[in-house]
Amino acid sequence: MQNTYTTLKAAQEDLKYLERLNKIEFAELLFPDAGTQEYTDMKWDSFNHNLIHFIWSCSYDKLQLMADFIDECKGASV
């Protein structure tokens, strides 16, 4: 059974994979149908300036997309 420390430590390590995203990849992964560039820019700024707040603002489908991206990165680096 994992304790909270172990869970947070693993999450911290996994979130580092999101740093591989550049602005274009970020938009394509999470906001491919964004209505405006301003919206995507606002989300990108949030992502870069406060990742935790950005994650808290995400819907579950966005969390799944990020999790899938992280899993792909982890598979490629093993």
C-alpha positions in Angstrom: 0.0 0.0 0.0 1.3 3.4 -1.0 1.3 6.3 1.5 0.8 9.9 0.5 4.5 10.7 0.5 5.2 7.9 -2.0 2.2 9.0 -4.2 3.4 12.7 -4.2 7.0 11.7 -4.9 5.9 9.6 -7.9 3.6 12.4 -9.2 6.4 14.9 -8.9 8.7 12.7 -11.0 6.0 12.1 -13.6 5.1 15.8 -13.9 8.6 16.5 -15.0 7.8 14.9 -18.4 5.4 17.7 -19.1 8.4 20.0 -19.4 9.2 18.4 -22.7 6.2 20.1 -24.3 6.8 23.2 -26.3 3.9 25.6 -27.0 2.9 24.0 -30.2 2.9 20.5 -28.8 1.0 21.7 -25.7 -1.7 23.3 -27.9 -2.0 20.2 -30.2 -2.2 17.8 -27.2 -4.6 19.7 -25.0 -6.4 22.3 -27.0 -6.5 21.2 -30.7 -9.9 22.8 -31.2 -9.4 26.0 -29.2 -11.4 28.8 -30.6 -8.8 31.5 -30.4 -5.0 31.8 -30.1 -5.6 34.1 -27.1 -7.2 31.2 -25.3 -4.4 28.8 -26.0 -1.8 31.5 -25.1 -3.6 32.0 -21.7 -3.5 28.3 -21.0 0.1 28.1 -22.0 1.0 30.9 -19.7 -0.8 29.2 -16.9 0.9 25.9 -17.6 4.3 27.6 -17.5 3.8 29.9 -14.6 1.9 27.6 -12.1 1.7 24.0 -13.2 -0.3 22.9 -10.1 -3.0 25.6 -10.6 -3.1 24.7 -14.3 -3.7 21.0 -13.4 -6.3 21.9 -10.8 -8.2 23.8 -13.6 -8.2 20.9 -16.0 -11.1 18.7 -16.8 -10.7 14.9 -16.4 -10.3 14.5 -20.1 -7.3 16.9 -20.1 -5.8 15.0 -17.2 -6.1 11.8 -19.1 -4.3 13.4 -22.1 -1.5 14.5 -19.9 -1.3 11.1 -18.2 -1.2 9.4 -21.6 1.6 11.7 -22.7 3.6 11.0 -19.5 3.1 7.3 -20.0 4.4 7.5 -23.6 7.4 9.5 -22.4 8.2 7.0 -19.6 7.9 4.1 -22.1 10.3 5.8 -24.5 12.8 6.5 -21.8 12.9 3.0 -20.3 
